[in-house]
Amino acid sequence: MPYKTGSMKGELTTPEIRKLIKAHNVLVSIKIPKGASREDIIGIVEKNGYKVNHEKQALVPRVEMQRKKTISLEKAKEITKPKPLTEEEKKQRQQAKQKKAGEKAFLKAAIPKPPPVSKPSKGVKVGKPPPKPQSKKEDEVRPARKAAPPIPKAKDFVKIGGIQAGRRVDTSGSRNVGKVVEAPKKPKSKKTEEEKQANREKIKRAEDLYRLKISELRKYVDMYNERDDKEMTLKSKGQDKDQLVNKIVGYNIDKIFKIPIPPKRVKRTEEEKKEKKTQDQEKIKEERRKRKPFLPYLRLFGELQREANIQLAKNKYEGVEDIIKEMKEKLEEKLDEIQEEADEKDIELDDDLYDEIENDIDNFYKALREKAEERVNK
């Protein structure tokens, strides 16, 4: 029933609006989030194109449309009314209840009850025993004990490593409290200017050598091992960059051989990075432009490679020269077609790229002959 009093007099209650929405959901889907308040539910209704008519007690579409039906509270009660249970469903529920009741009775009989807790009698008070009275005679005979000195805190101790040079910790006290006393100063070993300069030079040489690749460092160590006047044979395989640099500097290998040191890498600015990227992209485009006319030629060469290997295996690795001759004829025909097409389009073929492709083809012919010769000799 709607509210009869108050500021919301005549308006539907929240459960009634929920019931209307549940009935509506059977016909049109409106989902109510869990824990939604009255305002949230009304907002969801309005968002879905409806409004709550509290006078008529119904959900009414804002705009009359065929697909949006008016849902009355009576109709909602009828739609949301639970379906009556069949005889079979009633029987199943009764069996489930009986089964559950039987399990409870069995557990109650099987598990014994705990023994009752004995309560103290009313006359006895349970609690702490009263404090024992101190004997006055004990205080008169025995003198009062002196309080122990306070335990030193962490700030009273001297941290290891925090003592200044020429000072030591005095441990002769009763509690070994860190008392700092002066100690005789030891004379410092002074390095000469020449030793300092030599050390600085070694560091600089090592920094320069770090710019080289590991393979280059290993090469110079191997070159040193081949010399007759070497101090000892140095290990190069399996050594990392630090170990190789230390060996080269320690045995003055960089002074025996003139090792070219690459220049330091200068960090590029953002503009230089953009310019480098643009140059790289243009370079890739240029390479693709040069390679484009030769793509049909390269595809044909790949197909002929596969066919030549299959044909050679079928012929039991005999007649390799005939296979190569046939390949050459087909490739020459294709090259003539490419040249004619380039002349028509006024495109100049790159000679360096053509030489590289021809070199790859010659290497394939050579490998094919070696393969055939090896199999025949077997």
C-alpha positions as CSV (number, residue, x, y, z in Angstrom):
1,M,0.0,0.0,0.0
2,P,1.3,3.6,-0.7
3,Y,2.3,5.9,2.1
4,K,-0.7,7.3,4.0
5,T,1.1,10.1,5.9
6,G,4.2,12.2,5.8
7,S,5.9,14.0,2.9
8,M,5.6,11.0,0.6
9,K,1.9,10.6,1.2
10,G,0.2,8.8,-1.7
11,E,3.6,7.5,-3.1
12,L,4.4,3.8,-3.5
13,T,6.7,2.2,-0.9
14,T,10.2,0.9,-1.9
15,P,9.1,-2.8,-1.8
16,E,6.2,-2.0,-4.1
17,I,8.5,-0.3,-6.6
18,R,10.8,-3.3,-6.4
19,K,7.8,-5.6,-7.1
20,L,6.9,-3.5,-10.1
21,I,10.4,-3.6,-11.4
22,K,10.6,-7.4,-10.9
23,A,7.3,-7.7,-12.9
24,H,8.8,-5.4,-15.5
25,N,11.9,-7.5,-15.7
26,V,9.9,-10.5,-16.8
27,L,8.7,-8.4,-19.8
28,V,11.6,-5.9,-20.3
29,S,15.0,-6.2,-18.5
30,I,15.7,-3.5,-15.8
31,K,18.3,-4.7,-13.4
32,I,18.4,-3.4,-9.8
33,P,21.9,-3.3,-8.2
34,K,22.3,-4.9,-4.8
35,G,21.8,-2.4,-2.0
36,A,20.3,0.3,-4.2
37,S,18.4,3.0,-2.3
38,R,15.0,4.4,-3.2
39,E,16.5,7.3,-5.1
40,D,18.8,5.0,-7.0
41,I,15.9,2.7,-8.0
42,I,13.8,5.7,-9.2
43,G,16.8,6.9,-11.2
44,I,17.2,3.5,-12.8
45,V,13.5,3.5,-13.7
46,E,13.7,6.9,-15.3
47,K,17.0,6.0,-17.2
48,N,15.2,3.1,-18.8
49,G,12.4,5.4,-20.2
50,Y,9.9,4.9,-17.4
51,K,8.5,7.0,-14.5
52,V,6.8,5.9,-11.3
53,N,3.1,6.9,-11.2
54,H,2.3,6.9,-7.5
55,E,-1.4,7.7,-8.0
56,K,-2.0,4.9,-10.5
57,Q,0.5,2.7,-8.6
58,A,2.2,1.7,-11.9
59,L,5.4,2.1,-14.0
60,V,4.5,4.3,-16.9
61,P,6.7,4.9,-20.0
62,R,7.6,8.5,-20.5
63,V,6.7,8.4,-24.1
64,E,3.9,6.1,-25.2
65,M,5.5,3.4,-27.3
66,Q,4.4,0.0,-28.4
67,R,7.4,-1.8,-27.0
68,K,7.1,-0.2,-23.5
69,K,4.0,-1.5,-21.7
70,T,2.3,0.0,-18.6
71,I,2.7,-2.3,-15.6
72,S,0.2,-2.0,-12.7
73,L,0.8,-3.1,-9.2
74,E,-2.0,-5.8,-9.5
75,K,-0.4,-7.1,-12.7
76,A,3.1,-7.1,-10.9
77,K,1.7,-9.1,-8.0
78,E,0.3,-11.6,-10.5
79,I,3.5,-11.9,-12.5
80,T,5.8,-12.1,-9.4
81,K,3.5,-14.6,-7.6
82,P,5.5,-17.8,-7.0
83,K,4.5,-20.8,-9.0
84,P,2.6,-23.5,-7.1
85,L,4.7,-26.6,-6.3
86,T,3.8,-29.9,-8.0
87,E,3.1,-33.0,-6.0
88,E,6.5,-34.4,-7.0
89,E,8.4,-31.2,-5.9
90,K,6.5,-31.3,-2.5
91,K,7.5,-34.9,-2.1
92,Q,11.2,-34.1,-2.8
93,R,11.2,-31.3,-0.3
94,Q,9.6,-33.5,2.4
95,Q,12.2,-36.2,1.8
96,A,15.1,-33.6,2.0
97,K,13.7,-32.3,5.4
98,Q,13.4,-35.8,6.8
99,K,17.0,-36.7,5.7
100,K,18.3,-33.5,7.4
101,A,16.4,-34.3,10.6
102,G,17.7,-37.8,10.6
103,E,21.3,-36.6,10.2
104,K,20.9,-34.2,13.1
105,A,19.5,-36.9,15.4
106,F,22.3,-39.3,14.5
107,L,25.0,-36.7,15.2
108,K,23.3,-35.8,18.5
109,A,23.4,-39.5,19.6
110,A,26.9,-40.2,18.3
111,I,28.7,-37.2,19.9
112,P,28.6,-37.3,23.7
113,K,27.8,-34.2,25.8
114,P,30.7,-32.5,27.5
115,P,30.8,-33.0,31.3
116,P,29.3,-30.1,33.3
117,V,31.7,-27.5,34.7
118,S,31.8,-27.6,38.5
119,K,31.0,-24.2,40.0
120,P,32.8,-23.0,43.2
121,S,30.8,-23.0,46.4
122,K,29.4,-19.7,47.5
123,G,31.6,-19.5,50.6
124,V,34.9,-19.7,48.8
125,K,36.1,-16.6,46.9
126,V,38.2,-17.3,43.9
127,G,41.0,-14.8,43.2
128,K,44.6,-13.9,43.9
129,P,46.0,-14.8,47.4
130,P,46.6,-11.8,49.7
131,P,50.2,-10.4,49.7
132,K,52.5,-11.9,52.3
133,P,53.3,-9.3,55.1
134,Q,57.0,-8.3,55.2
135,S,58.8,-9.1,58.4
136,K,60.1,-6.0,60.2
137,K,63.0,-8.0,61.7
138,E,64.3,-8.7,58.2
139,D,64.7,-5.0,57.5
140,E,66.5,-4.4,60.8
141,V,69.0,-7.3,60.5
142,R,69.9,-7.0,56.8
143,P,71.1,-3.7,55.4
144,A,69.3,-2.4,52.3
145,R,70.9,-3.5,49.0
146,K,72.5,-0.9,46.8
147,A,70.8,-0.4,43.5
148,A,72.7,-1.7,40.5
149,P,74.2,0.8,38.1
150,P,71.9,1.6,35.2
151,I,72.4,-0.5,32.0
152,P,74.0,1.7,29.4
153,K,71.8,2.6,26.4
154,A,72.8,2.2,22.7
155,K,73.9,5.8,22.5
156,D,76.4,5.2,25.3
157,F,78.4,2.8,23.1
158,V,80.8,3.8,20.4
159,K,79.8,2.4,17.0
160,I,82.4,0.2,15.3
161,G,83.8,2.1,12.4
162,G,82.7,5.4,13.9
163,I,86.0,6.0,15.8
164,Q,88.2,8.7,14.5
165,A,91.7,7.8,13.3
166,G,94.2,7.5,16.1
167,R,91.6,6.7,18.8
168,R,90.5,3.3,20.3
169,V,87.8,1.9,22.6
170,D,88.8,1.4,26.2
171,T,87.3,-2.0,27.3
172,S,88.8,-2.1,30.9
173,G,85.6,-0.8,32.5
174,S,83.2,-2.9,34.7
175,R,80.5,-3.0,32.1
176,N,82.7,-2.7,29.0
177,V,81.2,0.7,28.2
178,G,82.8,2.2,25.1
179,K,85.1,4.9,26.6
180,V,87.2,6.4,23.9
181,V,90.8,7.2,24.7
182,E,93.7,8.5,22.7
183,A,96.0,5.9,21.1
184,P,99.4,6.4,19.7
185,K,99.3,7.5,16.1
186,K,100.8,5.3,13.4
187,P,102.9,6.9,10.7
188,K,101.0,7.0,7.4
189,S,102.6,5.6,4.2
190,K,102.8,8.5,1.8
191,K,102.6,7.7,-1.9
192,T,104.9,9.6,-4.1
193,E,103.6,11.8,-6.9
194,E,104.9,9.4,-9.5
195,E,102.9,6.5,-8.0
196,K,99.8,8.6,-7.9
197,Q,100.3,9.6,-11.6
198,A,100.9,6.0,-12.6
199,N,97.7,4.9,-10.8
200,R,95.7,7.6,-12.6
201,E,97.1,6.6,-15.9
202,K,96.1,2.9,-15.4
203,I,92.5,4.0,-14.5
204,K,92.4,6.1,-17.7
205,R,93.7,3.2,-19.9
206,A,91.1,0.9,-18.4
207,E,88.3,3.4,-19.1
208,D,89.4,3.7,-22.7
209,L,89.6,-0.1,-23.2
210,Y,86.0,-0.5,-21.9
211,R,84.9,1.1,-25.2
212,L,86.1,-2.0,-27.1
213,K,84.0,-5.1,-27.7
214,I,84.8,-8.3,-25.8
215,S,85.9,-10.0,-29.0
216,E,88.4,-7.3,-29.7
217,L,89.9,-7.4,-26.2
218,R,90.1,-11.2,-26.4
219,K,91.9,-10.9,-29.8
220,Y,94.7,-8.8,-28.2
221,V,95.1,-11.2,-25.3
222,D,95.5,-14.1,-27.8
223,M,98.1,-12.0,-29.8
224,Y,100.0,-11.5,-26.5
225,N,99.9,-15.3,-25.8
226,E,101.6,-15.9,-29.2
227,R,104.6,-13.8,-28.4
228,D,107.8,-15.5,-27.2
229,D,108.7,-12.8,-24.6
230,K,105.3,-13.1,-22.8
231,E,105.5,-13.3,-19.0
232,M,102.9,-16.1,-18.9
233,T,100.0,-17.5,-20.9
234,L,96.8,-15.6,-20.1
235,K,93.4,-17.1,-20.2
236,S,91.0,-15.4,-22.7
237,K,88.1,-17.8,-23.3
238,G,85.2,-17.5,-20.9
239,Q,86.5,-14.2,-19.4
240,D,84.2,-11.2,-19.1
241,K,85.1,-7.6,-20.0
242,D,86.4,-6.7,-16.5
243,Q,88.8,-9.6,-16.4
244,L,90.1,-9.0,-20.0
245,V,90.7,-5.2,-19.3
246,N,92.5,-6.0,-16.1
247,K,94.8,-8.4,-17.9
248,I,95.6,-6.0,-20.7
249,V,96.4,-3.1,-18.3
250,G,98.2,-5.3,-15.8
251,Y,100.5,-6.9,-18.5
252,N,100.8,-3.6,-20.5
253,I,99.4,-5.3,-23.6
254,D,98.0,-2.0,-24.8
255,K,101.5,-0.6,-24.8
256,I,102.9,-3.6,-26.7
257,F,100.2,-3.3,-29.4
258,K,98.7,-0.1,-30.7
259,I,95.1,-0.6,-29.8
260,P,92.8,1.8,-31.6
261,I,90.4,3.3,-29.1
262,P,87.0,4.3,-30.5
263,P,85.9,7.9,-29.6
264,K,83.6,8.5,-26.7
265,R,79.9,8.3,-27.5
266,V,78.4,11.7,-27.3
267,K,74.8,11.9,-26.0
268,R,72.6,13.2,-28.8
269,T,70.0,15.9,-28.2
270,E,66.4,15.3,-29.0
271,E,66.8,17.2,-32.4
272,E,69.8,15.0,-33.3
273,K,67.9,11.9,-32.4
274,K,65.0,12.9,-34.6
275,E,67.3,13.7,-37.5
276,K,69.1,10.3,-37.1
277,K,65.7,8.6,-37.1
278,T,64.7,10.4,-40.3
279,Q,68.0,9.5,-42.0
280,D,67.6,5.8,-41.0
281,Q,64.0,5.8,-42.4
282,E,65.2,7.4,-45.6
283,K,68.0,4.9,-45.9
284,I,65.6,2.0,-45.5
285,K,63.2,3.5,-48.1
286,E,66.1,3.9,-50.5
287,E,67.2,0.2,-50.0
288,R,63.6,-1.0,-50.6
289,R,63.4,1.2,-53.7
290,K,66.6,-0.4,-55.1
291,R,65.5,-3.9,-54.2
292,K,61.9,-3.6,-55.5
293,P,62.7,-4.3,-59.3
294,F,64.6,-7.5,-58.3
295,L,61.9,-9.0,-56.1
296,P,60.4,-11.3,-58.9
297,Y,64.0,-12.4,-59.7
298,L,64.7,-13.3,-56.1
299,R,61.3,-15.1,-55.7
300,L,62.1,-17.2,-58.8
301,F,65.6,-18.0,-57.5
302,G,64.1,-19.2,-54.2
303,E,61.6,-21.5,-56.1
304,L,64.4,-22.9,-58.3
305,Q,66.6,-23.6,-55.3
306,R,63.9,-25.8,-53.8
307,E,63.2,-27.5,-57.1
308,A,66.9,-28.1,-57.8
309,N,67.4,-29.9,-54.4
310,I,64.4,-32.1,-55.0
311,Q,65.4,-33.0,-58.5
312,L,69.0,-33.7,-57.5
313,A,67.8,-36.1,-54.8
314,K,65.5,-37.9,-57.3
315,N,68.4,-38.3,-59.8
316,K,70.5,-39.8,-56.9
317,Y,72.8,-36.8,-57.1
318,E,73.7,-37.2,-60.7
319,G,73.3,-34.7,-63.6
320,V,74.0,-31.7,-61.4
321,E,75.3,-29.6,-64.4
322,D,72.0,-30.1,-66.3
323,I,70.0,-28.8,-63.3
324,I,72.3,-25.8,-63.0
325,K,72.1,-25.1,-66.7
326,E,68.3,-25.1,-66.6
327,M,68.3,-22.8,-63.6
328,K,70.6,-20.3,-65.4
329,E,68.3,-20.2,-68.5
330,K,65.2,-19.5,-66.4
331,L,67.0,-16.8,-64.4
332,E,68.4,-15.1,-67.5
333,E,64.9,-15.0,-69.0
334,K,63.5,-13.4,-65.9
335,L,66.3,-10.9,-65.8
336,D,65.6,-9.8,-69.4
337,E,61.9,-9.2,-68.4
338,I,63.0,-7.1,-65.4
339,Q,65.4,-5.1,-67.6
340,E,62.7,-4.4,-70.3
341,E,60.2,-3.4,-67.6
342,A,62.8,-1.0,-66.0
343,D,63.5,0.6,-69.4
344,E,59.8,1.1,-70.0
345,K,59.3,2.8,-66.6
346,D,62.6,4.6,-66.9
347,I,64.1,3.0,-63.8
348,E,67.8,2.5,-63.3
349,L,68.7,-0.9,-61.8
350,D,71.3,-0.9,-59.0
351,D,74.5,-2.6,-60.2
352,D,75.9,-3.2,-56.7
353,L,72.7,-5.0,-55.6
354,Y,72.7,-7.1,-58.8
355,D,76.3,-8.1,-58.1
356,E,75.3,-9.2,-54.6
357,I,72.4,-11.4,-55.9
358,E,74.7,-12.9,-58.6
359,N,77.3,-13.7,-55.9
360,D,74.6,-15.5,-53.8
361,I,73.5,-17.5,-56.9
362,D,77.1,-18.6,-57.7
363,N,77.6,-19.7,-54.1
364,F,74.5,-21.8,-54.4
365,Y,75.8,-23.5,-57.6
366,K,79.1,-24.2,-55.9
367,A,77.3,-25.7,-52.8
368,L,75.1,-27.8,-55.1
369,R,78.1,-29.3,-57.0
370,E,79.9,-30.1,-53.7
371,K,76.8,-31.8,-52.3
372,A,76.4,-33.9,-55.4
373,E,80.1,-34.8,-55.5
374,E,80.1,-35.8,-51.8
375,R,77.1,-38.1,-52.2
376,V,78.4,-39.8,-55.4
377,N,81.8,-40.5,-53.7
378,K,80.0,-42.2,-50.8
